[in-house]
Amino acid sequence: MTTAVSKTVLHLSAAMIALVAAPAVAQNLRGSAADAKTGDAAQEASPNTADIVVTATRRSERLSNVPIAVSAFGQAALQNSGATDIRQMTQIAPSLLVSSTGSEANASARIRGVGTVGDNPGLESSVAVFIDGIYRSRTGSGLNDLGEVERIEVLRGPQGTLSGRNSSAGAISIYTKLPEFDFGGMGEVTYGNYDMMRAQAALTGPIVKDLLAFRIDGVASRRDGFLKDVVNDTDFNDRQRYFVRGQLLFTITPDLAVRFIGDYTHRDEKCCGAVYVDTNEKVDPTPGVTGDYAINPGGNRITSILRSLGGVLPSEGDPYNRRIAQTAGRAYSNVTTDGGLSMRVRWNLGATQLTSLTAYREYKSGGAGDMDYSNVDLVYRPDDGQNYRQFKVFSHESRLSGSIFDNRLDWLVGGYYAHEKLQVVDNLRFGAQYGAFAACRMVATINPLAALRNPTNPGCLSAAGRGALTPAVGTAIIGGIERLSTLNNLGSLRDVYDQTSENFAFFTHNIYRITDRLSATIGLRYTNDHKTLAAGFNNNNTICPAQQAALRPLLASGNATLQSLAGGIITLSCTGNSTSPLTGVALDDQIREGQLTGTGVLSWKAHDSTLLYASYARGYKAGGYNLDRSDLTANVFATPVAANAVNLRFDPETVNAYELGLKFTSRQFTANVAAFRSEFANFQLNTFNGTNYIVQNIGGCDAGLNGADRDASSTTGACTGKVGKGLVTQGVELEVGMYPTRDVTVNLGYTFTDANYARDLVGSKAGEPLNAALFLLPGAQMSNAPRHTVTSSASWTPDIGGNGMSALFYVDGRMTSDYNTGSDLFIEKVQDGFFLMNARVGLRGDQQRWAVEVWAQNLLDTNYQQVAFNAPFQGANTQSQVQAFGAPGFATANTVFTSFLAEPRTYGLTLRTRF
């Protein structure tokens, strides 16, 4: 988006937010049976129904009294916005961004611009997700249907002194509805476009009066996909899922309550298809002049090769026609199951309260599919049960809390233990047409003339091509290309990564009231994390070692052209997870690390309506392993390949965070303002480069690198000084609520985020050079971090007549400025600023015993993408590389770019009853 257009959108949004807005709308919400009466009494005394009771500090407090940056959303706000999972919450939470990529099981949540790309299971999330106090191993769990919830809290900044699992960027805490001792329930059915049907029901009541209550929630939904496969006449990105949760609540005594929860989710969906967003071939028109490029008028040789192999590119030039083409017979198997049991105990022991949470969970997601996102059979994961990710997690947390010194000191101490077994099974293989495609790529690299290529011939050489190329490149290169053309249906048979993680921690969080209005908070946490990795590989790609052996003499020759061609052939033969030299190699490794983190807050209640605070926090996210075999070998050109598990390691991520805040609450107006700065060291960055996942710790070198971190080499730019913070995110958040009458609510949220990488970047705390694919990072705004985000909502619920009926008129909006969706920041992955709007209109009976609502999400049918990425194996180099480096090494960029799109406009009718 141009600067002028950006300013226009900002000005229009600023005008709009005078009418609509969005952070924390609320009602009375209970965190547990033990604090239910406290919450009810506080709600009755509250002059403002938006001043919601939260448990962000593990104490029941009003949002206006909590000296941390937290947004809270009650059932009404979530229901009006149509949020059924955490991804849809971004419409009303300006500092939150949630996106999913290759599977609904992979999600990335970002707070204040910081998060972790979800496609690599070895990385934990910088934003932790808790459901009813239980940590979920990966953010994808939060994309499940949630059933009825009491509230969702979004805590911004490092967390760790209040709950079981630490996080470096923030946390999302979801609290579901508790069982009740009065019979009641609800039912809801929805029908919408794309033949969407959703049914939800809940039933609660007593089993034994005043002793044992139950609750059952269930959701089932289906929907046609948003993407049409024109080759196989089917749709992708559909929805087929169901969810059930059962609860028992024992109130053994007024001081002792035990809550049991069991839940299970099943999803069987074809997700996710990708469209073409950039298929141009870029060239360097003026060698020696940086910053310029031109589009090759002759077209992209990669797309030409795809078409010669029968490829169809139905979205080329128009990605939002949502038409795709997938390889016939390459079945998607995105079956995901997620379930678990948990027990929560609250026990008041005099002036002390014991809280205990114990849980066991299993999560499994299949990964079969057509991984090149085209109907040319290049690379796939077969649907044979040998492609999945599975987590088995046992966790326990205990907390003791209370007040002493005449309630001047609120203290909390706790301990946490988690044991996680993660198994990743993978068998990525080259498809039946990969050999012909790869051979044609090499022929086109030597000479782009299409007349020289014939994919049906060995080596993709036409008669004219063989005559034209043989004298120029020699028989060794021609032989290598011909061997390359036989690389079909080969690759990984079964790679297994078994990772075991044990994590224990002790933490304390204490609030001391120095005076009636001045308080100090001190929190500390010690975390110990131990990971072990055992991995084994089985691969039948024998072409790779044959190429390495045959072409090694050319790699050692003094002829730069032959070296380049030989290197290209070996790369195409051995790239990604499809190399055989690791077959039979067993890897064992372990990492143990300990970290002391904590927080300090000084808060001042300047007036009954006004709270000011200043805070410091140090956060931490554990290190681990990149579960992708590409990092095992330092050099694919060498034979034999030496595998070293140390190459898979990445270091822990730490952050120093500073915050100043102000909260004002009155009967008809609330305002929360926070200014923040977070300095990340060893930030864990995960990037897909078209063939492999690159994981590096991003740090800043205090010694100048003279541009070596911005060159085209992965071997230059090592740090000879100290390595410190590599990413700094800072900005301002504003949340405003206006409540002029009982039935009118207007909310506004605004976040300005300046999330910049440092200059002079390196790829680890040891100071290793930054990967060449990340040359755009130094000094740049990080990916998926828009500088400006404005959210807004307005609701009006007027009474109709005198019989208790009411109407609902609701609208919300989210304006986002430009941002880049790719970790490497390539220009082709930029998303222009956009605006989203949801709306809902309904009629409700007395006490909402029944409701009829018409709704629309993405009402304006705004087109935008979640994540753009290099199409796997389809081309080399990018516009950014041509502009930065040009000829001779980067004279041409023909990488094809694809993208996972966001949802188009949806609308429908909902019928609801409560009793």
C-alpha positions, -999 to +999 in steps of 0.1 A: +000+000+000+013+034-009+019+060+018-010+081+006-034+052+006-022+042+040-029+076+054-063+077+038-072+043+054-059+056+088-079+088+085-111+069+075-106+045+104-101+073+128-134+088+117-151+055+120-139+048+155-158+077+169-188+055+162-175+020+168-147+003+188-133-028+206-115-042+235-130-056+267-168-059+269-179-080+298-202-095+322-197-113+355-174-142+350-163-168+374-129-185+374-139-213+398-166-224+422-146-210+450-146-175+438-181-175+423-198-156+451-170-131+452-174-124+415-212-121+418-210-096+447-183-076+430-205-075+398-235-061+418-213-034+433-197-024+400-208+009+384-197-003+350-205-037+336-174-035+314-152-036+345-150-074+343-138-097+371-106-115+358-081-139+373-051-127+353-031-125+386-046-158+398-067-137+421-103-125+414-099-088+406-116-062+386-099-054+353-094-018+364-074-029+394-050-053+376-016-035+370-008-055+338-018-051+302-047-076+297-078-076+276-108-096+287-138-107+266-170-121+280-196-144+265-216-116+250-187-100+232-175-133+218-210-144+207-218-111+190-185-112+170-191-148+161-158-160+177-158-198+181-120-202+183-091-179+192-084-170+155-116-151+153-107-131+184-084-109+164-114-089+152-118-074+187-083-077+202-060-052+185-027-065+198-035-101+188-029-118+154-037-155+148-030-172+115-030-208+103-010-222+074-005-257+060-030-272+083-056-262+108-034-279+133-007-253+127-014-219+141+006-190+151-005-165+177+013-131+179+010-105+206+025-070+200+039-084+168+058-113+184+050-150+179+063-183+166+056-197+131+035-229+137+047-252+110+077-266+128+066-288+158+100-285+175+093-249+184+070-239+213+049-209+210+060-175+222+023-170+231+011-197+255-025-210+253-043-221+285-078-236+285-093-238+321-058-233+334-043-262+315-014-254+291-019-266+255+014-277+239+008-259+206-014-230+195-033-252+171-053-266+200-069-232+203-084-234+168-108-260+181-145-251+188-146-240+224-182-245+233-196-219+258-170-199+276-172-175+305-144-153+293-111-151+274-082-131+287-053-119+265-023-111+287+004-091+269+040-093+277+061-121+293+042-145+317+056-170+341+053-160+377+016-167+379+010-200+362+025-233+352+040-225+318+062-195+310+059-176+277+080-148+263+054-127+244+021-132+262-007-157+270-043-165+260-064-179+289-098-194+281-122-201+309-152-223+300-186-223+318-188-243+350-215-268+360-244-253+379-267-266+406-299-254+388-310-273+357-304-253+326-290-255+291-289-240+257-293-251+221-282-233+189-284-241+152-268-221+124-271-223+087-249-202+064-235-199+029-210-225+016-237-249+030-224-243+065-243-261+093-234-258+129-252-272+160-243-265+196-259-276+228-252-276+265-269-291+295-262-285+332-277-293+365-274-312+398-267-349+403-267-346+441-282-314+455-256-290+466-229-316+463-224-328+427-233-309+395-226-318+358-223-300+325-221-314+290-212-292+259-212-304+224-206-288+190-207-303+155-201-283+123-196-288+086-190-265+057-180-267+021-145-254+013-136-219+001-112-232-026-124-251-057-101-278-072-108-274-109-089-307-118-105-330-093-139-313-090-137-310-052-132-282-026-105-275-001-105-257+032-137-273+042-149-280+078-159-313+092-155-314+130-171-322+163-163-314+199-176-327+233-168-316+268-181-331+300-176-317+335-183-327+371-182-302+400-180-315+435-186-289+463-175-312+490-176-285+516-180-247+513-142-246+514-134-275+491-144-279+454-131-303+428-138-299+391-132-327+366-132-320+328-129-344+299-130-332+263-125-346+228-122-329+194-122-346+160-114-328+127-113-344+093-107-317+067-089-311+034-067-282+046-051-263+033-050-254-004-029-225-017-032-201-046-006-185-068+001-149-059+032-142-080+044-162-110+065-135-126+101-141-136+123-111-126+156-102-142+184-077-136+182-052-165+213-033-156+241-054-141+261-035-116+232-012-106+215-023-074+178-017-066+163-023-100+146-052-117+123-060-146+097-086-154+108-110-181+084-105-210+090-140-221+073-154-190+086-176-162+104-207-173+092-225-142+055-220-150+063-229-186+078-262-174+048-269-152+024-264-181+045-287-204+039-314-177+002-308-178+001-282-151-029-260-146-025-226-128-061-215-124-054-187-099-025-172-118-032-135-121-063-136-099-056-154-066-089-144-051-109-164-077-101-192-051-095-218-078-067-243-074-054-275-090-041-305-070-025-337-080-051-364-085-047-393-061-026-375-036-051-377-007-051-352+020-054-367+055-056-338+079-073-359+106-067-342+139-077-355+173-073-336+206-085-348+239-077-349+276-087-352+312-081-327+339-088-322+376-089-288+394-090-286+432-097-254+452-093-258+489-095-230+514-073-239+544-082-211+568-065-179+554-047-200+527-060-213+495-046-243+477-052-246+439-041-278+422-044-286+385-036-320+371-040-330+334-032-355+308-037-347+271-031-363+237-030-345+204-024-360+170-025-345+136-021-362+102+001-345+076-005-364+043-011-343+012+001-327-020+029-306-007+037-286-039+001-272-042-001-279-079-015-307-101+020-316-113+032-344-091+064-330-076+064-338-039+039-354-016+033-370+018+014-403+012-017-411+031-002-443+046-003-435+083+034-425+083+029-388+084+018-373+117+027-353+148+016-366+182+019-350+216+013-368+249+015-344+279+011-349+316+012-318+337+006-308+373+005-274+389+000-265+426-004-230+440-007-217+476-020-182+481-032-160+509-030-127+527-010-117+558-001-086+577-037-074+579-041-081+542-012-059+532+006-087+516-011-110+490+013-139+485+014-168+460+039-196+457+036-225+432+053-253+414+048-268+380+058-301+363+052-312+327+063-343+308+058-342+271+064-369+245+065-356+210+067-379+180+070-367+145+068-393+117+075-381+082+079-396+047+082-367+023+087-381-012+094-368-047+064-373-070+060-392-102+068-361-123+096-346-102+124-361-122+112-346-155+105-313-138+139-311-121+157-321-154+137-294-173+147-269-146+184-276-152+180-274-190+161-241-187+189-228-164+214-235-191+193-221-219+157-207-213+145-215-249+115-238-246+124-255-279+154-271-262+132-290-237+111-321-240+099-335-207+092-369-222+128-375-231+156-385-207+171-353-193+142-333-207+163-327-238+148-323-272+169-333-302+177-297-307+185-293-271+209-322-270+228-309-300+229-273-286+239-282-250+263-311-253+293-291-267+287-263-241+283-283-209+299-316-216+288-352-211+292-352-173+266-325-169+243-342-195+246-375-176+238-357-144+206-342-159+196-376-173+201-392-139+180-364-124+151-372-146+148-407-130+142-392-095+106-402-092+086-417-063+117-417-041+125-401-008+118-407+028+102-440+037+099-433+075+118-407+094+110-407+131+118-380+157+111-389+193+115-359+216+109-361+253+107-329+273+106-326+311+099-292+325+097-281+362+094-247+377+089-229+410+074-195+411+061-168+434+040-137+429+035-113+457+017-080+460+025-057+490+003-027+497+028+000+508-001+023+515-038+021+507-031+033+472+005+023+465+015-013+459+046-032+448+046-066+431+075-089+430+075-122+411+102-147+405+104-180+386+130-207+382+125-230+352+144-262+344+139-277+310+154-310+298+149-323+263+161-356+247+160-364+211+162-398+194+158-399+156+161-425+129+159-423+091+150-445+062+152-432+026+155-448-008+167-419-028+198-435-043+201-408-070+215-383-045+247-402-036+252-412-073+251-376-083+275-366-055+300-392-066+298-385-104+298-347-102+324-342-075+353-337-100+333-308-116+328-292-082+366-292-077+373-279-112+383-243-119+354-238-143+328-216-125+301-225-150+306-262-145+308-258-108+275-240-107+257-265-130+270-295-110+260-278-078+225-272-091+220-308-102+231-321-067+209-296-050+179-308-070+188-344-063+195-341-026+173-312-015+149-312+014+140-344+033+147-366+003+183-376+007+194-412+014+228-410+031+212-407+065+195-441+061+204-462+091+219-434+110+205-431+146+208-398+165+207-392+202+211-359+219+199-339+249+197-304+261+193-292+297+189-255+306+178-235+336+166-199+337+157-174+365+130-149+354+107-126+371+087-094+372+085-062+393+055-038+393+049-005+411+012+006+410-005+036+423-043+040+427-042+078+423-080+080+425-107+054+430-111+056+392-075+058+382-046+033+383-010+040+372+017+014+370+052+007+358+066-028+353+096-048+343+096-084+334+121-109+321+106-137+300+119-170+287+110-197+261+129-229+261+154-240+234+149-272+215+154-290+182+145-282+146+127-314+136+137-312+100+165-333+086+178-305+063+198-291+092+216-323+099+241-320+070+264-291+067+271-298+030+249-318+007+278-319-018+299-341+004+299-379+004+295-395+029+272-371+048+281-366+084+250-362+105+253-342+137+223-338+160+239-306+174+230-289+141+193-293+150+196-274+183+184-239+188+189-218+220+164-205+245+146-172+237+147-144+264+132-110+267+135-079+289+101-061+289+092-027+302+058-012+305+040+020+317+003+019+320-028+039+330-063+026+337-094+048+342-128+035+350-161+054+355-197+045+352-199+056+315-163+055+303-132+033+306-097+038+292-066+017+294-033+029+280+000+011+279+034+020+265+057-010+261+092-020+250+104-056+248+140-065+239+144-101+226+177-120+227+181-152+207+147-148+191+137-181+176+129-175+139+115-203+117+116-197+080+105-219+050+128-213+021+109-234-005+126-267+004+135-267+041+127-251+074+155-228+086+156-222+124+180-196+137+183-176+169+184-140+159+208-118+179+225-085+175+263-081+173+278-051+192+306-050+167+298-037+132+295-064+105+300-039+076+270-052+058+281-089+059+247-098+074+230-083+043+251-101+017+243-133-003+265-156+018+257-177+048+294-179+058+302-142+062+292-120+090+303-138+121+303-117+153+336-111+170+321-091+198+292-097+221+258-109+210+227-092+225+192-083+216+182-090+180+146-078+181+130-049+198+092-043+198+078-012+213+047+009+210+015+021+225-019+003+232-052+021+238-085+005+248-115+028+253-151+019+263-182+042+263-215+032+279-238+062+275-270+041+284-278+007+297-283-007+262-255+010+242-219+000+242-191+015+221-155+002+223-123+011+206-089-004+205-057+009+189-022-006+188+009+010+174+038-015+171+073-008+161+088-043+159+122-039+144+152-062+141+185-048+152+212-040+127+243-063+125+223-095+130+238-129+136+222-164+137+229-175+173+242-164+207+276-179+196+277-153+168+273-176+137+266-157+104+230-150+095+215-173+069+217-157+035+180-161+030+174-136+059+195-108+044+165-084+045+160-087+083+186-062+097+169-030+107+135-041+092+100-044+107+094-080+115+069-102+097+032-103+107+036-071+127+015-043+113+025-009+127-011+002+131-042-018+141-075-003+150-104-024+163-139-011+170-173-024+180-207-010+188-238-027+201-273-015+208-298-037+226-331-017+229-361-031+246-391-039+224-424-033+241-429-042+277-427-080+276-390-084+280-381-087+243-351-069+229-333-063+197-296-066+189-277-043+165-240-051+164-210-042+142-173-045+147-143-036+125-106-041+123-082-020+103-047-032+097-019-014+080+006-030+056+028-059+068+049-087+054+036-123+059+069-140+054+097-145+080+123-137+053+105-105+044+106-111+006+087-084-013+064-110-029+049-117+005+037-082+014+001-079+024-014-044+019-035-028+046-071-039+048-103-034+067-126-062+080-162-058+093-186-082+111-222-075+118-252-091+136-288-082+139-313-101+160-344-104+181-344-119+216-370-130+240-374-123+277-341-131+295-329-143+261-348-175+264-349-175+226-331-155+199-331-152+161-300-136+146-288-128+111-250-123+109-222-117+085-184-121+090-161-102+066-192-083+056-174-063+029-158-095+014-123-081+019-096-101+001-064-107+021-039-135+028-027-152+059+007-163+049+025-162+015+054-186+009+078-199-017+061-227-037+080-258-027+108-267-052+093-243-079+121-219-088+151-201-074+158-165-062+134-137-056+128-101-066+145-089-034+177-109-043+177-096-079+174-060-066+200-064-039+226-085-057+219-087-094+241-103-120+258-127-122+247-148-093+212-133-090+205-122-126+172-141-126+146-149-101+119-174-111+106-186-077+068-191-078+049-177-048+018-192-033-004-181-004-029-194+022-058-170+019-081-158+047-118-166+046-141-147+023-175-133+033-197-157+052-233-151+064-261-170+079-290-174+103-287-185+139-316-198+162-308-201+199-327-211+230-317-210+267-335-226+296 
